[in-house]
Amino acid sequence: MRIGYVGNDQRFIDHLKSVFKEKVGDDVEYIQLDIHEDFVPAVAFKSLYDQKPDIIYIDLFFEPAKGLSLCKLLCRNNETRLISTVLIHDQNEGMDSLIKGVLSGARLNFYKSAEPEEVVAHPLMLIDASLDSGDEYAAGTNLKGLFFKQILRIGYVAEDHYRIETNCKLKEESIVQLDTHPLSFMMPSKRFLVEKFSDSDLYYNQRFSYNLRFTYIDDEFFRASEQSWVNYKKTNLRKKLNLQERKDLPYVLEDVEERVRLYQPVKDEVNDWLQENAPTVVPKQLKVLVVDESLEIFEEYAKDPKNFPFSINFQTKLSKDFYQIKRFRPHLILIHMEEGSGGLETLKQVVTEIQNLEEYTPSLLALNCKETSEELRKIVDYDQIMTSSESVHIELVNKMAMALSNKLNIANTKGKVFLKTTNPKSVATILHEGEILKFSQSEMLFASRLEIPMWTTLILEAPLKALITVIPLKENISSSIPVYRALINGIGELQENELRRLVNKSLEEPKEVSDEEEDGEGEDPTSSP
């Protein structure tokens, strides 16, 4: 087994080494990369890719932005995303730092004050879900409830909606309530209509995207007329109904027209804000996918990544289902052709996947290719393809991407304000509830009606503040409500003490209730212990 550590805290990694020795023996090789002012995440990625560790710890105490950049590179690559990547946070930075870690792709996040045993056990359980921490389980029946938050990444603000990405599905044509949102200072309503689901053309390494349409105001009338408005949006009544039919459904149109009258001043404020905050720098909207096992182009890109003003995704291999193409829909795809027939077969499969997607015709460039562009177009039956007999330099890729961006007018940002990852307002959450079946100091089994994909990380709100990461069940559990197994992370010494208290409390025998208490003559059952 190989363990990677990116950071400068020798004492911390020595603690982990002693725990690894207890758990897996002496057959462990350690890879250490120091973080310093001249640290380049792309160079570190190449080093880790070549050395192929099973687990990587990235210490965010030193140069946290660079550590997060490295994490993004590792978690977007189709091979290195299978590594158990763990981010180590400064507890003083709190939940904001943890959420940045989750959005960078890390499935496990810990404060440095966490017990080394948990910091070691969890990534091992990601590698092999049949393992457990060995901690004693307690029943969840003594706990009042489970509340957790789903994380949303807000990509941009438009005149009547947010475009968001998330890892759990939302129900289209339903109303969701966010805990907060970027325009709350002028638009107090936290309720939004879910529209326009998509599982492709994504930007932020999430699984799904939606529009969240503004409701603008949240008061008694807007709540009472909400269903009329949803039905109106659902069926587009104004266009479909003739005059007589409109007379037969006056309450719907009356409700909608009154809503429009009342929210128009708020909508005008939103439009003014959009104009005042129009982007002066074009966001990275054009997407480039580079498939190159040699990583030659990546090494050139790593020297000055800020000089490439487009969203670029480097892959050494594509997955069998080609999800990198379907999910992200890159506008420009560069494929370094392997020696022999393997490269051509991969290219044919890529073209087949492209042709199966509606309204999608990206430009392809085949590198290290013996065939001419005209010959290759006939072989793969795709017109938007060019070839090069040599590898292409990043400068040429930049020029091609710029020309394509101008051709597609993809840099048009009119009526949109894009939110950078560093902007705290780019993150929103939705509160959900469930039921804890059993839990330990390391993991929990819980039931929830929310459909949660494997490996999703959620914010735990109650019974304590932490993160939970869903992993495979060790055995099938019969239940009318979906049951999930999750690793408890995003914790440090303080949270571990609270978790230990909850476990011990749940292990206690239930208190016998006296006759007086049953009759209501004893202590007030709602009073604090």
C-alpha positions, 0 to 999 in steps of 0.5 A: 500500500502507498500513502501520499501526504502533501503538507509540512506537518511531520508530527501529524504524518508520524501519528498516521504512520503509527496507526497504519502500522497497527492496522495494515502492518509494515508493508506501507510506502509513504510519499511526501510532498512539501507545500511551499510558496512555489508549490504548483498543484499541476506538478504535484498532480503529475508526481502523484499520478506517476507514483499511484498512491492508494490514499492521499492526505492533503494538508490545508494548513499551508497554502489552502487554495493550492491544496484545493486546486490539487484536490480538484485535479485528482478528483476530476481525473478518471483514474486518480478519482478512485484514490481515497483523497482526504483533506485536512482542515484548520478547525478555525476555518470552520464549516466554510472550509469543509464545504470548499473541500466537498465541492473540490471533490474530496469524499473525506474531510477532517479537522487536524484535531481529529483522532488519527484512528478515524483519519486512517480508518475512513479512507481504508473503508472507501477502498474496501466497504466491507471493513468497519472501524471496530467501534461499538454501535448504538441504537438511534432510537434515543436520538430526537431526529436526523437533519442534514443538508444537501449542497448546491453549487450556484453557477450563475444568477439570471433575471428570474432564476439561479442555475445550480448543480448538485449531487442529489436529484430534485423533483421537477415542478416542485417547490424547494426552500433554500437556507440562504441565497445570493439575492436574499438582501433584496429578494426575501423569499427562500422558496424556488420552483425546480425546473429544467433538469439536466444530467449533462453539460455540467461545469462543477463536477456534480451529477445534476443541474436545474433552474431554480425559478424565483418566487420573489416574495414569501407571505400569506398570499404568495403561499396561498397562491403558490399552487396556482402559480406552479400549475400555470407554469406547468401547463403554460395556461396563458398560451394554451387556453382560449378566452372561454377556458380562461373564464372557467379558471379565473382564480388561477389567472387572477392569482398569477396576475396579482403575483406579477403585480406584487413582485414586479418591484422586486424583479426590477431590483434584480434586473438593476443588480444584474446590470450593475454586476455585469461581468467584466472578465469573461468566465470560463464557459468554453470546455476543453477535454484532453485525453492523453495518457502521456500527459505531455500537454498537461505538463506544458499547461502546468507551467502557467495554468492561469494563461489558459482562459478556458475550462480544461479537463485532463483525462488519461483514460476515458471510462467505459460509459464515457460519462466525461463526455455526456456529463460535461459535453466539452466543446473541444476534444483532443485525443492523443492517439495510442500506438496500434489500433487502440487509439482508433477504436477509442476514437470510434467509440467517442464518436459513437457516444457523441452521435447518441447525444442530441444537439451535440457536435463538438470539434475533435482533434486527433493528435499523433495520428497517421491519417489525414483529416479527410481520411479520418472523417471517412473512417469514423463518419464524423465531419467535425474532426481534424488530425495532427501527426504530432503532439500539439502545444498548449499555445495552439490549443489556446488559439483553437479554443479562442476561435471556437469560442468566438464562432459559437459566441459562447462568451456571451454573458448578457443577463447573467452574473457568474459566481466564482468558487471563492465567492461564499454566495456560490453555495446554497443548501436544502435541509432534509430529514431522516431517521438514524437506525444505528450509529457509532463514533465512525459511521451510521445507518440512516433512512431517508426518502431522499435519493442519495447517490453513492459517495455523496457527502452531506452536511449533518445538522443534527444530532451534531454538526459534521459531514456524512459520506454515503458508502455501500451497505455491508448487507441488504436491508429490507425497508420501505424507505431507502437505507444508507450507510455513511461515514461520519467525517468533517469532525475534530476533537470537539465534535468527537467528544460530542459524538462519544457522548451521544453514543454513550447516551444511546448505549444506556438502558432506557430509564423506567418511567414511574407511575407519577411521571406517566400521570404527568405529576413528575418532572416536566418532560419538556424540561432540559436534563 
